[in-house]
Amino acid sequence: MLESIHGGADALGVPAHDFSTNRNAFGPCPAAVAALQAAHAAQYPDPLYTGLQERLAAFHAVAQRRIVIGGSSSELIHRMTQYAARSGASAVTLPRHHYGDYAHAARVWGLALLRRDRVEDGAGHGNLHWFCEPSSPLGERDTVSASVGSGWHVLDCAYRPLWLEGDAPRCNLDSFWQLWTPNKALGMTGVRAAYAIAPCHVADDALCALRELAPSWVVGAHGVAMLEAWTSGEVQRWLALSLQSLRAWKLQQLALCERLGWAVVPGHQANYFVARPPLAEGVLVQRLAWLRAQGIKLRDCASFGLPGAVRLGVLPPASQAALEQSWSVVP
């Protein structure tokens, strides 16, 4: 059995101070919450998601045919991997450090895993290529290029709405599959819904085949409500306001790491970053377990290939103070 490692709630429940996820800590977005409260929970949503596709297409200024609704980004990762495998892919190329579901899905479908230290690496015929910008866990820019050979090229856009160091880079994404999961930006990761935007050149029969791999009503009424709210001007204005607070909180959190003597990995662009406390790996694991028992959770980066490091989502000053106080009295 393949173990999936994630941040957030665990067997101990919901952490009081959860640095382990990358959700927008300014949220949840009030307008999106109101939309969920008004959702028609007694009714099935439209199984074709016609109105939702129209809204998302208009929001991104793309043709409606290019929108594919998914249960979550993870569901779409697994579905797209299944489709690529069925269509002849033999391998998956991955960033050096990456979200675990890319590799998990590849193993399930028997695809070889190729680490991509450079954009050109592993760009053979028929492969599935994963990109993520800002990257996870480091929050860096990825080298996004559609000229890496044939196959399926997917850009995970989970954190693009949470870009804090200036604006997200403007690039032509029409040659990529784009994977969007607004629940992180809205601070409501407990609601599962996402969508993909297909490249311009994808044939209708390929889009149809990808949609047919999903179960009926892959997104429920509350997921539909969240995605519809995502396209509204009120929610986008709230998001812009939240980024101002996140930028200020991030500066304070970076200063906290400096006071604690933690070495922050440079290059981070979003509402999270990776740091290395001055501890041996085994000691760090014990320290993280002790903190978790105190209601403070950090993300151990060993599963990302970064042992001895932690990823910290940016949290408000009260949570930062709790971390600093607990770290100073840890046994």
Beta strands, then each sheet from edge to edge (+ up, - down):
strand 1: 17-18
strand 2: 67-70
strand 3: 91-95
strand 4: 112-116
strand 5: 127-132
strand 6: 151-156
strand 7: 177-180
strand 8: 194-197
strand 9: 263-264
strand 10: 272-276
strand 11: 296-297
strand 12: 299-300
strand 13: 310-313
sheet 1: 1+ 11+
sheet 2: 2+ 8- 7+ 6+ 5+ 3+ 4+
sheet 3: 9+ 10- 13+ 12-
end
